[in-house]
Amino acid sequence: SMADPLACMIAINDVKSSVQGNDPRTWMKACAIETLLKGKSGKHFKNCLIGKMESTANHIQDPAGYAEELYSKIKNKCT
């Protein structure tokens, strides 16, 4: 499970990438909190991110690829 919530949130804040014009950090924070509260792992986090991307107004190509990329940016701080 995600060990240190504070380190995790700091890592998410430091993410500079954009997902087809969207700042992914709001999704990442929401998914990290949900994952922490449920005591789940990175797989849950990625699935949550995919769900957020699929529910955005503008259609995002390859949400699973983005979820993997975003998770890889924070996993050392969040697990």
All heavy atoms as a GROMACS GRO file, in nm:
protein
  599
    1SER      N    1   0.084  -0.120   0.000
    1SER     CA    2   0.000   0.000   0.000
    1SER      C    3   0.088   0.125   0.000
    1SER      O    4   0.209   0.116   0.020
    1SER     CB    5  -0.090   0.001   0.122
    1SER     OG    6  -0.012   0.016   0.238
    2MET      N    7   0.027   0.239  -0.019
    2MET     CA    8   0.102   0.363  -0.024
    2MET      C    9   0.142   0.402   0.118
    2MET      O   10   0.057   0.422   0.204
    2MET     CB   11   0.018   0.473  -0.088
    2MET     CG   12  -0.015   0.443  -0.232
    2MET     SD   13  -0.087   0.587  -0.313
    2MET     CE   14  -0.095   0.526  -0.481
    3ALA      N   15   0.272   0.411   0.142
    3ALA     CA   16   0.323   0.423   0.277
    3ALA      C   17   0.307   0.562   0.338
    3ALA      O   18   0.244   0.578   0.441
    3ALA     CB   19   0.470   0.382   0.280
    4ASP      N   20   0.364   0.662   0.276
    4ASP     CA   21   0.369   0.794   0.335
    4ASP      C   22   0.283   0.892   0.256
    4ASP      O   23   0.323   0.941   0.151
    4ASP     CB   24   0.515   0.841   0.339
    4ASP     CG   25   0.530   0.976   0.408
    4ASP    OD1   26   0.428   1.046   0.424
    4ASP    OD2   27   0.643   1.011   0.444
    5PRO      N   28   0.163   0.923   0.306
    5PRO     CA   29   0.072   1.010   0.231
    5PRO      C   30   0.133   1.146   0.198
    5PRO      O   31   0.113   1.198   0.089
    5PRO     CB   32  -0.048   1.025   0.324
    5PRO     CG   33  -0.043   0.909   0.416
    5PRO     CD   34   0.102   0.872   0.429
    6LEU      N   35   0.206   1.204   0.293
    6LEU     CA   36   0.263   1.336   0.269
    6LEU      C   37   0.367   1.333   0.158
    6LEU      O   38   0.362   1.414   0.065
    6LEU     CB   39   0.325   1.392   0.398
    6LEU     CG   40   0.376   1.536   0.387
    6LEU    CD1   41   0.262   1.630   0.352
    6LEU    CD2   42   0.442   1.579   0.517
    7ALA      N   43   0.459   1.238   0.164
    7ALA     CA   44   0.562   1.224   0.060
    7ALA      C   45   0.494   1.199  -0.075
    7ALA      O   46   0.538   1.249  -0.178
    7ALA     CB   47   0.658   1.111   0.094
    8CYS      N   48   0.387   1.123  -0.071
    8CYS     CA   49   0.313   1.091  -0.193
    8CYS      C   50   0.252   1.216  -0.253
    8CYS      O   51   0.263   1.240  -0.374
    8CYS     CB   52   0.206   0.988  -0.158
    8CYS     SG   53   0.122   0.918  -0.299
    9MET      N   54   0.188   1.299  -0.170
    9MET     CA   55   0.125   1.422  -0.221
    9MET      C   56   0.231   1.520  -0.274
    9MET      O   57   0.208   1.587  -0.375
    9MET     CB   58   0.042   1.490  -0.110
    9MET     CG   59  -0.081   1.412  -0.073
    9MET     SD   60  -0.195   1.388  -0.213
    9MET     CE   61  -0.295   1.255  -0.152
   10ILE      N   62   0.346   1.527  -0.206
   10ILE     CA   63   0.454   1.614  -0.253
   10ILE      C   64   0.502   1.567  -0.390
   10ILE      O   65   0.523   1.646  -0.482
   10ILE     CB   66   0.569   1.619  -0.150
   10ILE    CG1   67   0.521   1.693  -0.024
   10ILE    CG2   68   0.693   1.687  -0.209
   10ILE    CD1   69   0.614   1.680   0.095
   11ALA      N   70   0.518   1.436  -0.404
   11ALA     CA   71   0.561   1.379  -0.532
   11ALA      C   72   0.460   1.412  -0.642
   11ALA      O   73   0.499   1.447  -0.753
   11ALA     CB   74   0.578   1.227  -0.519
   12ILE      N   75   0.332   1.403  -0.610
   12ILE     CA   76   0.228   1.434  -0.709
   12ILE      C   77   0.234   1.583  -0.746
   12ILE      O   78   0.224   1.618  -0.863
   12ILE     CB   79   0.088   1.395  -0.657
   12ILE    CG1   80   0.076   1.242  -0.652
   12ILE    CG2   81  -0.022   1.454  -0.745
   12ILE    CD1   82  -0.046   1.189  -0.580
   13ASN      N   83   0.253   1.669  -0.646
   13ASN     CA   84   0.264   1.813  -0.673
   13ASN      C   85   0.378   1.844  -0.769
   13ASN      O   86   0.372   1.941  -0.844
   13ASN     CB   87   0.287   1.891  -0.544
   13ASN     CG   88   0.157   1.938  -0.483
   13ASN    OD1   89   0.060   1.961  -0.554
   13ASN    ND2   90   0.155   1.952  -0.353
   14ASP      N   91   0.485   1.763  -0.763
   14ASP     CA   92   0.603   1.786  -0.845
   14ASP      C   93   0.588   1.734  -0.989
   14ASP      O   94   0.678   1.756  -1.070
   14ASP     CB   95   0.726   1.719  -0.781
   14ASP     CG   96   0.770   1.793  -0.655
   14ASP    OD1   97   0.731   1.910  -0.638
   14ASP    OD2   98   0.844   1.734  -0.574
   15VAL      N   99   0.480   1.664  -1.017
   15VAL     CA  100   0.459   1.612  -1.152
   15VAL      C  101   0.434   1.729  -1.247
   15VAL      O  102   0.345   1.811  -1.223
   15VAL     CB  103   0.341   1.513  -1.156
   15VAL    CG1  104   0.306   1.476  -1.301
   15VAL    CG2  105   0.375   1.387  -1.078
   16LYS      N  106   0.514   1.736  -1.351
   16LYS     CA  107   0.504   1.849  -1.444
   16LYS      C  108   0.436   1.812  -1.576
   16LYS      O  109   0.416   1.896  -1.661
   16LYS     CB  110   0.645   1.903  -1.476
   16LYS     CG  111   0.720   1.957  -1.355
   16LYS     CD  112   0.662   2.090  -1.307
   16LYS     CE  113   0.743   2.152  -1.196
   16LYS     NZ  114   0.706   2.104  -1.062
   17SER      N  115   0.406   1.686  -1.594
   17SER     CA  116   0.354   1.644  -1.724
   17SER      C  117   0.209   1.685  -1.742
   17SER      O  118   0.137   1.711  -1.647
   17SER     CB  119   0.370   1.494  -1.742
   17SER     OG  120   0.295   1.427  -1.645
   18SER      N  121   0.169   1.690  -1.867
   18SER     CA  122   0.032   1.723  -1.904
   18SER      C  123  -0.025   1.604  -1.979
   18SER      O  124   0.047   1.535  -2.051
   18SER     CB  125   0.035   1.847  -1.992
   18SER     OG  126  -0.078   1.852  -2.074
   19VAL      N  127  -0.152   1.578  -1.958
   19VAL     CA  128  -0.219   1.472  -2.032
   19VAL      C  129  -0.310   1.538  -2.135
   19VAL      O  130  -0.419   1.582  -2.102
   19VAL     CB  131  -0.299   1.381  -1.938
   19VAL    CG1  132  -0.380   1.278  -2.016
   19VAL    CG2  133  -0.206   1.310  -1.839
   20GLN      N  134  -0.260   1.548  -2.257
   20GLN     CA  135  -0.335   1.610  -2.366
   20GLN      C  136  -0.401   1.740  -2.322
   20GLN      O  137  -0.520   1.761  -2.341
   20GLN     CB  138  -0.435   1.509  -2.423
   20GLN     CG  139  -0.361   1.393  -2.491
   20GLN     CD  140  -0.452   1.279  -2.535
   20GLN    OE1  141  -0.571   1.296  -2.553
   20GLN    NE2  142  -0.394   1.163  -2.552
   21GLY      N  143  -0.320   1.827  -2.259
   21GLY     CA  144  -0.367   1.958  -2.218
   21GLY      C  145  -0.429   1.964  -2.079
   21GLY      O  146  -0.463   2.071  -2.031
   22ASN      N  147  -0.444   1.849  -2.014
   22ASN     CA  148  -0.501   1.845  -1.879
   22ASN      C  149  -0.390   1.831  -1.776
   22ASN      O  150  -0.296   1.755  -1.796
   22ASN     CB  151  -0.594   1.724  -1.864
   22ASN     CG  152  -0.710   1.728  -1.960
   22ASN    OD1  153  -0.813   1.786  -1.932
   22ASN    ND2  154  -0.694   1.666  -2.075
   23ASP      N  155  -0.401   1.902  -1.664
   23ASP     CA  156  -0.309   1.884  -1.553
   23ASP      C  157  -0.358   1.760  -1.477
   23ASP      O  158  -0.469   1.760  -1.424
   23ASP     CB  159  -0.314   2.007  -1.462
   23ASP     CG  160  -0.216   1.998  -1.346
   23ASP    OD1  161  -0.169   1.886  -1.315
   23ASP    OD2  162  -0.187   2.102  -1.286
   24PRO      N  163  -0.277   1.655  -1.471
   24PRO     CA  164  -0.325   1.530  -1.410
   24PRO      C  165  -0.318   1.528  -1.259
   24PRO      O  166  -0.362   1.433  -1.195
   24PRO     CB  167  -0.228   1.426  -1.468
   24PRO     CG  168  -0.099   1.501  -1.486
   24PRO     CD  169  -0.141   1.641  -1.526
   25ARG      N  170  -0.265   1.633  -1.197
   25ARG     CA  171  -0.238   1.625  -1.053
   25ARG      C  172  -0.364   1.615  -0.968
   25ARG      O  173  -0.363   1.547  -0.865
   25ARG     CB  174  -0.150   1.743  -1.010
   25ARG     CG  175  -0.011   1.729  -1.070
   25ARG     CD  176   0.078   1.846  -1.038
   25ARG     NE  177   0.032   1.968  -1.100
   25ARG     CZ  178   0.101   2.082  -1.101
   25ARG    NH1  179   0.219   2.088  -1.042
   25ARG    NH2  180   0.053   2.189  -1.160
   26THR      N  181  -0.472   1.682  -1.011
   26THR     CA  182  -0.596   1.673  -0.934
   26THR      C  183  -0.647   1.529  -0.933
   26THR      O  184  -0.687   1.476  -0.829
   26THR     CB  185  -0.704   1.766  -0.994
   26THR    OG1  186  -0.648   1.897  -1.002
   26THR    CG2  187  -0.828   1.770  -0.909
   27TRP      N  188  -0.644   1.465  -1.050
   27TRP     CA  189  -0.684   1.323  -1.058
   27TRP      C  190  -0.594   1.238  -0.972
   27TRP      O  191  -0.640   1.149  -0.901
   27TRP     CB  192  -0.672   1.270  -1.202
   27TRP     CG  193  -0.742   1.346  -1.307
   27TRP    CD1  194  -0.856   1.422  -1.294
   27TRP    CD2  195  -0.705   1.354  -1.446
   27TRP    NE1  196  -0.891   1.475  -1.417
   27TRP    CE2  197  -0.801   1.436  -1.510
   27TRP    CE3  198  -0.600   1.299  -1.520
   27TRP    CZ2  199  -0.794   1.463  -1.647
   27TRP    CZ3  200  -0.594   1.327  -1.656
   27TRP    CH2  201  -0.690   1.408  -1.718
   28MET      N  202  -0.463   1.264  -0.979
   28MET     CA  203  -0.366   1.181  -0.906
   28MET      C  204  -0.388   1.192  -0.755
   28MET      O  205  -0.383   1.092  -0.684
   28MET     CB  206  -0.224   1.222  -0.943
   28MET     CG  207  -0.189   1.187  -1.087
   28MET     SD  208  -0.027   1.252  -1.136
   28MET     CE  209   0.082   1.128  -1.064
   29LYS      N  210  -0.413   1.314  -0.708
   29LYS     CA  211  -0.437   1.332  -0.564
   29LYS      C  212  -0.563   1.260  -0.520
   29LYS      O  213  -0.563   1.190  -0.419
   29LYS     CB  214  -0.447   1.481  -0.528
   29LYS     CG  215  -0.313   1.550  -0.531
   29LYS     CD  216  -0.329   1.700  -0.507
   29LYS     CE  217  -0.197   1.770  -0.540
   29LYS     NZ  218  -0.214   1.916  -0.547
   30ALA      N  219  -0.670   1.276  -0.598
   30ALA     CA  220  -0.796   1.210  -0.564
   30ALA      C  221  -0.777   1.058  -0.561
   30ALA      O  222  -0.825   0.990  -0.470
   30ALA     CB  223  -0.905   1.249  -0.662
   31CYS      N  224  -0.706   1.006  -0.659
   31CYS     CA  225  -0.685   0.862  -0.668
   31CYS      C  226  -0.592   0.812  -0.558
   31CYS      O  227  -0.611   0.704  -0.504
   31CYS     CB  228  -0.631   0.823  -0.805
   31CYS     SG  229  -0.757   0.838  -0.935
   32ALA      N  230  -0.492   0.892  -0.524
   32ALA     CA  231  -0.400   0.853  -0.416
   32ALA      C  232  -0.475   0.845  -0.284
   32ALA      O  233  -0.459   0.750  -0.208
   32ALA     CB  234  -0.284   0.952  -0.406
   33ILE      N  235  -0.560   0.944  -0.259
   33ILE     CA  236  -0.638   0.944  -0.134
   33ILE      C  237  -0.731   0.824  -0.130
   33ILE      O  238  -0.738   0.753  -0.030
   33ILE     CB  239  -0.715   1.078  -0.118
   33ILE    CG1  240  -0.614   1.191  -0.091
   33ILE    CG2  241  -0.818   1.068  -0.006
   33ILE    CD1  242  -0.670   1.330  -0.108
   34GLU      N  243  -0.801   0.801  -0.240
   34GLU     CA  244  -0.892   0.686  -0.246
   34GLU      C  245  -0.816   0.555  -0.225
   34GLU      O  246  -0.861   0.467  -0.150
   34GLU     CB  247  -0.963   0.683  -0.381
   34GLU     CG  248  -1.060   0.568  -0.394
   34GLU     CD  249  -1.118   0.555  -0.534
   34GLU    OE1  250  -1.183   0.651  -0.580
   34GLU    OE2  251  -1.099   0.450  -0.596
   35THR      N  252  -0.699   0.544  -0.288
   35THR     CA  253  -0.618   0.423  -0.277
   35THR      C  254  -0.571   0.403  -0.134
   35THR      O  255  -0.576   0.292  -0.080
   35THR     CB  256  -0.499   0.432  -0.374
   35THR    OG1  257  -0.549   0.448  -0.507
   35THR    CG2  258  -0.414   0.304  -0.372
   36LEU      N  259  -0.527   0.512  -0.071
   36LEU     CA  260  -0.482   0.505   0.069
   36LEU      C  261  -0.596   0.464   0.161
   36LEU      O  262  -0.580   0.377   0.247
   36LEU     CB  263  -0.430   0.642   0.114
   36LEU     CG  264  -0.292   0.682   0.063
   36LEU    CD1  265  -0.273   0.833   0.081
   36LEU    CD2  266  -0.183   0.607   0.137
   37LEU      N  267  -0.712   0.528   0.145
   37LEU     CA  268  -0.825   0.500   0.233
   37LEU      C  269  -0.871   0.355   0.222
   37LEU      O  270  -0.912   0.296   0.320
   37LEU     CB  271  -0.943   0.594   0.202
   37LEU     CG  272  -0.923   0.740   0.240
   37LEU    CD1  273  -1.041   0.825   0.194
   37LEU    CD2  274  -0.905   0.756   0.391
   38LYS      N  275  -0.861   0.301   0.101
   38LYS     CA  276  -0.905   0.163   0.081
   38LYS      C  277  -0.792   0.062   0.108
   38LYS      O  278  -0.814  -0.059   0.098
   38LYS     CB  279  -0.958   0.145  -0.062
   38LYS     CG  280  -1.087   0.221  -0.085
   38LYS     CD  281  -1.146   0.192  -0.222
   38LYS     CE  282  -1.281   0.261  -0.238
   38LYS     NZ  283  -1.338   0.237  -0.371
   39GLY      N  284  -0.672   0.113   0.138
   39GLY     CA  285  -0.558   0.024   0.164
   39GLY      C  286  -0.517  -0.056   0.042
   39GLY      O  287  -0.471  -0.169   0.052
   40LYS      N  288  -0.536   0.005  -0.075
   40LYS     CA  289  -0.507  -0.066  -0.200
   40LYS      C  290  -0.368  -0.034  -0.252
   40LYS      O  291  -0.293   0.042  -0.191
   40LYS     CB  292  -0.611  -0.029  -0.306
   40LYS     CG  293  -0.754  -0.062  -0.267
   40LYS     CD  294  -0.782  -0.209  -0.282
   40LYS     CE  295  -0.931  -0.236  -0.266
   40LYS     NZ  296  -0.963  -0.376  -0.293
   41SER      N  297  -0.336  -0.088  -0.368
   41SER     CA  298  -0.201  -0.076  -0.424
   41SER      C  299  -0.201   0.007  -0.553
   41SER      O  300  -0.301   0.066  -0.592
   41SER     CB  301  -0.147  -0.214  -0.454
   41SER     OG  302  -0.225  -0.272  -0.557
   42GLY      N  303  -0.086   0.007  -0.620
   42GLY     CA  304  -0.069   0.081  -0.743
   42GLY      C  305  -0.168   0.044  -0.852
   42GLY      O  306  -0.208   0.128  -0.932
   43LYS      N  307  -0.209  -0.082  -0.854
   43LYS     CA  308  -0.304  -0.126  -0.957
   43LYS      C  309  -0.437  -0.050  -0.942
   43LYS      O  310  -0.495  -0.004  -1.038
   43LYS     CB  311  -0.326  -0.277  -0.944
   43LYS     CG  312  -0.415  -0.337  -1.052
   43LYS     CD  313  -0.424  -0.488  -1.032
   43LYS     CE  314  -0.483  -0.562  -1.149
   43LYS     NZ  315  -0.612  -0.517  -1.196
   44HIS      N  316  -0.481  -0.036  -0.817
   44HIS     CA  317  -0.604   0.039  -0.790
   44HIS      C  318  -0.587   0.185  -0.830
   44HIS      O  319  -0.676   0.245  -0.890
   44HIS     CB  320  -0.640   0.030  -0.642
   44HIS     CG  321  -0.767   0.102  -0.607
   44HIS    ND1  322  -0.890   0.043  -0.615
   44HIS    CD2  323  -0.788   0.231  -0.569
   44HIS    CE1  324  -0.983   0.132  -0.582
   44HIS    NE2  325  -0.923   0.246  -0.553
   45PHE      N  326  -0.470   0.242  -0.798
   45PHE     CA  327  -0.440   0.381  -0.832
   45PHE      C  328  -0.450   0.402  -0.983
   45PHE      O  329  -0.513   0.496  -1.030
   45PHE     CB  330  -0.301   0.417  -0.780
   45PHE     CG  331  -0.256   0.555  -0.817
   45PHE    CD1  332  -0.301   0.666  -0.747
   45PHE    CD2  333  -0.165   0.576  -0.920
   45PHE    CE1  334  -0.259   0.794  -0.780
   45PHE    CE2  335  -0.123   0.704  -0.954
   45PHE     CZ  336  -0.170   0.812  -0.884
   46LYS      N  337  -0.388   0.313  -1.059
   46LYS     CA  338  -0.389   0.326  -1.205
   46LYS      C  339  -0.531   0.311  -1.260
   46LYS      O  340  -0.571   0.387  -1.348
   46LYS     CB  341  -0.295   0.223  -1.269
   46LYS     CG  342  -0.148   0.259  -1.249
   46LYS     CD  343  -0.055   0.165  -1.320
   46LYS     CE  344  -0.031   0.040  -1.241
   46LYS     NZ  345   0.081  -0.040  -1.295
   47ASN      N  346  -0.607   0.216  -1.207
   47ASN     CA  347  -0.745   0.198  -1.254
   47ASN      C  348  -0.830   0.321  -1.222
   47ASN      O  349  -0.915   0.362  -1.303
   47ASN     CB  350  -0.808   0.073  -1.191
   47ASN     CG  351  -0.753  -0.054  -1.254
   47ASN    OD1  352  -0.704  -0.053  -1.366
   47ASN    ND2  353  -0.759  -0.164  -1.180
   48CYS      N  354  -0.806   0.381  -1.107
   48CYS     CA  355  -0.876   0.504  -1.069
   48CYS      C  356  -0.842   0.615  -1.167
   48CYS      O  357  -0.931   0.687  -1.215
   48CYS     CB  358  -0.835   0.542  -0.926
   48CYS     SG  359  -0.902   0.700  -0.870
   49LEU      N  360  -0.714   0.629  -1.201
   49LEU     CA  361  -0.672   0.732  -1.296
   49LEU      C  362  -0.737   0.711  -1.433
   49LEU      O  363  -0.782   0.806  -1.496
   49LEU     CB  364  -0.520   0.728  -1.314
   49LEU     CG  365  -0.434   0.811  -1.220
   49LEU    CD1  366  -0.287   0.795  -1.259
   49LEU    CD2  367  -0.473   0.957  -1.221
   50ILE      N  368  -0.741   0.587  -1.477
   50ILE     CA  369  -0.804   0.556  -1.606
   50ILE      C  370  -0.949   0.601  -1.604
   50ILE      O  371  -0.998   0.663  -1.698
   50ILE     CB  372  -0.790   0.405  -1.638
   50ILE    CG1  373  -0.643   0.371  -1.667
   50ILE    CG2  374  -0.879   0.366  -1.756
   50ILE    CD1  375  -0.612   0.221  -1.668
   51GLY      N  376  -1.018   0.573  -1.493
   51GLY     CA  377  -1.158   0.614  -1.478
   51GLY      C  378  -1.173   0.765  -1.487
   51GLY      O  379  -1.265   0.816  -1.552
   52LYS      N  380  -1.083   0.838  -1.422
   52LYS     CA  381  -1.089   0.986  -1.426
   52LYS      C  382  -1.066   1.037  -1.568
   52LYS      O  383  -1.135   1.128  -1.613
   52LYS     CB  384  -0.983   1.047  -1.334
   52LYS     CG  385  -0.996   1.007  -1.190
   52LYS     CD  386  -1.055   1.118  -1.109
   52LYS     CE  387  -1.060   1.082  -0.962
   52LYS     NZ  388  -1.192   1.107  -0.904
   53MET      N  389  -0.969   0.978  -1.638
   53MET     CA  390  -0.940   1.022  -1.775
   53MET      C  391  -1.057   0.992  -1.867
   53MET      O  392  -1.091   1.071  -1.954
   53MET     CB  393  -0.813   0.955  -1.827
   53MET     CG  394  -0.688   1.011  -1.763
   53MET     SD  395  -0.540   0.939  -1.835
   53MET     CE  396  -0.460   0.877  -1.689
   54GLU      N  397  -1.120   0.876  -1.846
   54GLU     CA  398  -1.232   0.837  -1.933
   54GLU      C  399  -1.354   0.923  -1.908
   54GLU      O  400  -1.441   0.933  -1.994
   54GLU     CB  401  -1.264   0.689  -1.914
   54GLU     CG  402  -1.158   0.600  -1.978
   54GLU     CD  403  -1.179   0.452  -1.954
   54GLU    OE1  404  -1.255   0.416  -1.860
   54GLU    OE2  405  -1.118   0.372  -2.027
   55SER      N  406  -1.362   0.986  -1.790
   55SER     CA  407  -1.480   1.068  -1.760
   55SER      C  408  -1.457   1.216  -1.786
   55SER      O  409  -1.544   1.298  -1.756
   55SER     CB  410  -1.523   1.045  -1.615
   55SER     OG  411  -1.424   1.096  -1.528
   56THR      N  412  -1.341   1.253  -1.841
   56THR     CA  413  -1.318   1.395  -1.872
   56THR      C  414  -1.395   1.434  -1.997
   56THR      O  415  -1.434   1.350  -2.077
   56THR     CB  416  -1.168   1.426  -1.899
   56THR    OG1  417  -1.123   1.341  -2.003
   56THR    CG2  418  -1.085   1.410  -1.776
   57ALA      N  419  -1.415   1.565  -2.010
   57ALA     CA  420  -1.490   1.618  -2.123
   57ALA      C  421  -1.423   1.586  -2.256
   57ALA      O  422  -1.487   1.544  -2.351
   57ALA     CB  423  -1.507   1.769  -2.107
   58ASN      N  424  -1.292   1.607  -2.261
   58ASN     CA  425  -1.221   1.580  -2.388
   58ASN      C  426  -1.168   1.438  -2.388
   58ASN      O  427  -1.110   1.392  -2.291
   58ASN     CB  428  -1.110   1.681  -2.412
   58ASN     CG  429  -1.028   1.709  -2.290
   58ASN    OD1  430  -1.069   1.674  -2.179
   58ASN    ND2  431  -0.913   1.771  -2.306
   59HIS      N  432  -1.189   1.370  -2.497
   59HIS     CA  433  -1.155   1.228  -2.507
   59HIS      C  434  -1.003   1.210  -2.507
   59HIS      O  435  -0.934   1.264  -2.592
   59HIS     CB  436  -1.215   1.169  -2.634
   59HIS     CG  437  -1.191   1.022  -2.646
   59HIS    ND1  438  -1.249   0.931  -2.561
   59HIS    CD2  439  -1.111   0.952  -2.729
   59HIS    CE1  440  -1.207   0.809  -2.594
   59HIS    NE2  441  -1.123   0.819  -2.696
   60ILE      N  442  -0.954   1.136  -2.409
   60ILE     CA  443  -0.810   1.112  -2.398
   60ILE      C  444  -0.776   0.978  -2.460
   60ILE      O  445  -0.835   0.875  -2.426
   60ILE     CB  446  -0.767   1.120  -2.251
   60ILE    CG1  447  -0.780   1.265  -2.205
   60ILE    CG2  448  -0.625   1.068  -2.231
   60ILE    CD1  449  -0.760   1.286  -2.058
   61GLN      N  450  -0.681   0.981  -2.553
   61GLN     CA  451  -0.633   0.857  -2.617
   61GLN      C  452  -0.540   0.782  -2.521
   61GLN      O  453  -0.458   0.845  -2.456
   61GLN     CB  454  -0.554   0.892  -2.744
   61GLN     CG  455  -0.631   0.972  -2.848
   61GLN     CD  456  -0.743   0.893  -2.913
   61GLN    OE1  457  -0.733   0.772  -2.930
   61GLN    NE2  458  -0.849   0.961  -2.949
   62ASP      N  459  -0.555   0.652  -2.513
   62ASP     CA  460  -0.466   0.566  -2.435
   62ASP      C  461  -0.455   0.605  -2.287
   62ASP      O  462  -0.346   0.628  -2.236
   62ASP     CB  463  -0.326   0.563  -2.499
   62ASP     CG  464  -0.237   0.458  -2.435
   62ASP    OD1  465  -0.289   0.360  -2.377
   62ASP    OD2  466  -0.114   0.474  -2.440
   63PRO      N  467  -0.568   0.610  -2.215
   63PRO     CA  468  -0.560   0.642  -2.073
   63PRO      C  469  -0.474   0.546  -1.993
   63PRO      O  470  -0.404   0.586  -1.901
   63PRO     CB  471  -0.705   0.639  -2.025
   63PRO     CG  472  -0.786   0.584  -2.135
   63PRO     CD  473  -0.706   0.593  -2.261
   64ALA      N  474  -0.472   0.417  -2.034
   64ALA     CA  475  -0.391   0.319  -1.959
   64ALA      C  476  -0.242   0.351  -1.971
   64ALA      O  477  -0.167   0.339  -1.874
   64ALA     CB  478  -0.419   0.178  -2.010
   65GLY      N  479  -0.201   0.397  -2.088
   65GLY     CA  480  -0.062   0.435  -2.109
   65GLY      C  481  -0.023   0.555  -2.023
   65GLY      O  482   0.083   0.556  -1.961
   66TYR      N  483  -0.113   0.654  -2.017
   66TYR     CA  484  -0.087   0.770  -1.932
   66TYR      C  485  -0.085   0.731  -1.784
   66TYR      O  486  -0.003   0.780  -1.708
   66TYR     CB  487  -0.194   0.878  -1.956
   66TYR     CG  488  -0.166   0.964  -2.075
   66TYR    CD1  489  -0.246   0.956  -2.189
   66TYR    CD2  490  -0.060   1.053  -2.076
   66TYR    CE1  491  -0.221   1.035  -2.300
   66TYR    CE2  492  -0.034   1.133  -2.188
   66TYR     CZ  493  -0.115   1.123  -2.299
   66TYR     OH  494  -0.090   1.202  -2.408
   67ALA      N  495  -0.178   0.644  -1.745
   67ALA     CA  496  -0.184   0.602  -1.605
   67ALA      C  497  -0.052   0.536  -1.564
   67ALA      O  498   0.003   0.562  -1.457
   67ALA     CB  499  -0.301   0.506  -1.583
   68GLU      N  500   0.000   0.451  -1.652
   68GLU     CA  501   0.127   0.382  -1.626
   68GLU      C  502   0.240   0.485  -1.613
   68GLU      O  503   0.323   0.478  -1.522
   68GLU     CB  504   0.156   0.286  -1.742
   68GLU     CG  505   0.262   0.184  -1.712
   68GLU     CD  506   0.224   0.088  -1.600
   68GLU    OE1  507   0.117   0.024  -1.607
   68GLU    OE2  508   0.302   0.078  -1.503
   69GLU      N  509   0.243   0.580  -1.705
   69GLU     CA  510   0.348   0.684  -1.705
   69GLU      C  511   0.340   0.770  -1.579
   69GLU      O  512   0.442   0.798  -1.514
   69GLU     CB  513   0.331   0.771  -1.830
   69GLU     CG  514   0.434   0.880  -1.845
   69GLU     CD  515   0.398   0.978  -1.956
   69GLU    OE1  516   0.342   0.932  -2.058
   69GLU    OE2  517   0.424   1.097  -1.939
   70LEU      N  518   0.220   0.811  -1.542
   70LEU     CA  519   0.203   0.895  -1.423
   70LEU      C  520   0.239   0.819  -1.297
   70LEU      O  521   0.304   0.873  -1.208
   70LEU     CB  522   0.058   0.948  -1.416
   70LEU     CG  523   0.019   1.046  -1.526
   70LEU    CD1  524  -0.132   1.069  -1.525
   70LEU    CD2  525   0.093   1.178  -1.512
   71TYR      N  526   0.198   0.693  -1.291
   71TYR     CA  527   0.231   0.612  -1.174
   71TYR      C  528   0.382   0.595  -1.162
   71TYR      O  529   0.438   0.604  -1.052
   71TYR     CB  530   0.162   0.476  -1.182
   71TYR     CG  531   0.194   0.386  -1.065
   71TYR    CD1  532   0.161   0.424  -0.936
   71TYR    CD2  533   0.257   0.264  -1.083
   71TYR    CE1  534   0.191   0.343  -0.826
   71TYR    CE2  535   0.287   0.183  -0.976
   71TYR     CZ  536   0.254   0.222  -0.848
   71TYR     OH  537   0.284   0.141  -0.740
   72SER      N  538   0.450   0.576  -1.273
   72SER     CA  539   0.595   0.556  -1.268
   72SER      C  540   0.668   0.679  -1.215
   72SER      O  541   0.775   0.668  -1.156
   72SER     CB  542   0.649   0.517  -1.406
   72SER     OG  543   0.648   0.630  -1.491
   73LYS      N  544   0.608   0.797  -1.230
   73LYS     CA  545   0.670   0.921  -1.182
   73LYS      C  546   0.664   0.932  -1.030
   73LYS      O  547   0.743   1.005  -0.970
   73LYS     CB  548   0.601   1.044  -1.242
   73LYS     CG  549   0.627   1.062  -1.390
   73LYS     CD  550   0.553   1.184  -1.441
   73LYS     CE  551   0.563   1.200  -1.591
   73LYS     NZ  552   0.697   1.230  -1.639
   74ILE      N  553   0.568   0.865  -0.967
   74ILE     CA  554   0.549   0.883  -0.822
   74ILE      C  555   0.565   0.755  -0.741
   74ILE      O  556   0.569   0.760  -0.619
   74ILE     CB  557   0.408   0.940  -0.792
   74ILE    CG1  558   0.299   0.844  -0.840
   74ILE    CG2  559   0.392   1.078  -0.854
   74ILE    CD1  560   0.166   0.862  -0.769
   75LYS      N  561   0.576   0.639  -0.807
   75LYS     CA  562   0.567   0.515  -0.732
   75LYS      C  563   0.676   0.498  -0.625
   75LYS      O  564   0.650   0.441  -0.520
   75LYS     CB  565   0.561   0.393  -0.823
   75LYS     CG  566   0.688   0.365  -0.901
   75LYS     CD  567   0.666   0.241  -0.985
   75LYS     CE  568   0.787   0.215  -1.072
   75LYS     NZ  569   0.762   0.112  -1.170
   76ASN      N  570   0.795   0.553  -0.650
   76ASN     CA  571   0.900   0.539  -0.548
   76ASN      C  572   0.869   0.617  -0.422
   76ASN      O  573   0.913   0.582  -0.314
   76ASN     CB  574   1.036   0.583  -0.605
   76ASN     CG  575   1.080   0.492  -0.720
   76ASN    OD1  576   1.037   0.377  -0.728
   76ASN    ND2  577   1.162   0.544  -0.807
   77LYS      N  578   0.792   0.725  -0.436
   77LYS     CA  579   0.755   0.806  -0.320
   77LYS      C  580   0.624   0.759  -0.257
   77LYS      O  581   0.597   0.787  -0.141
   77LYS     CB  582   0.738   0.952  -0.362
   77LYS     CG  583   0.862   1.016  -0.420
   77LYS     CD  584   0.946   1.075  -0.310
   77LYS     CE  585   1.059   1.166  -0.354
   77LYS     NZ  586   1.107   1.153  -0.489
   78CYS      N  587   0.542   0.692  -0.337
   78CYS     CA  588   0.406   0.660  -0.290
   78CYS      C  589   0.389   0.515  -0.246
   78CYS      O  590   0.281   0.477  -0.205
   78CYS     CB  591   0.306   0.690  -0.401
   78CYS     SG  592   0.275   0.865  -0.423
   79THR      N  593   0.493   0.433  -0.258
   79THR     CA  594   0.474   0.292  -0.219
   79THR      C  595   0.569   0.254  -0.108
   79THR      O  596   0.669   0.320  -0.087
   79THR     CB  597   0.494   0.199  -0.338
   79THR    OG1  598   0.619   0.232  -0.399
   79THR    CG2  599   0.383   0.211  -0.438
   0.00000   0.00000   0.00000
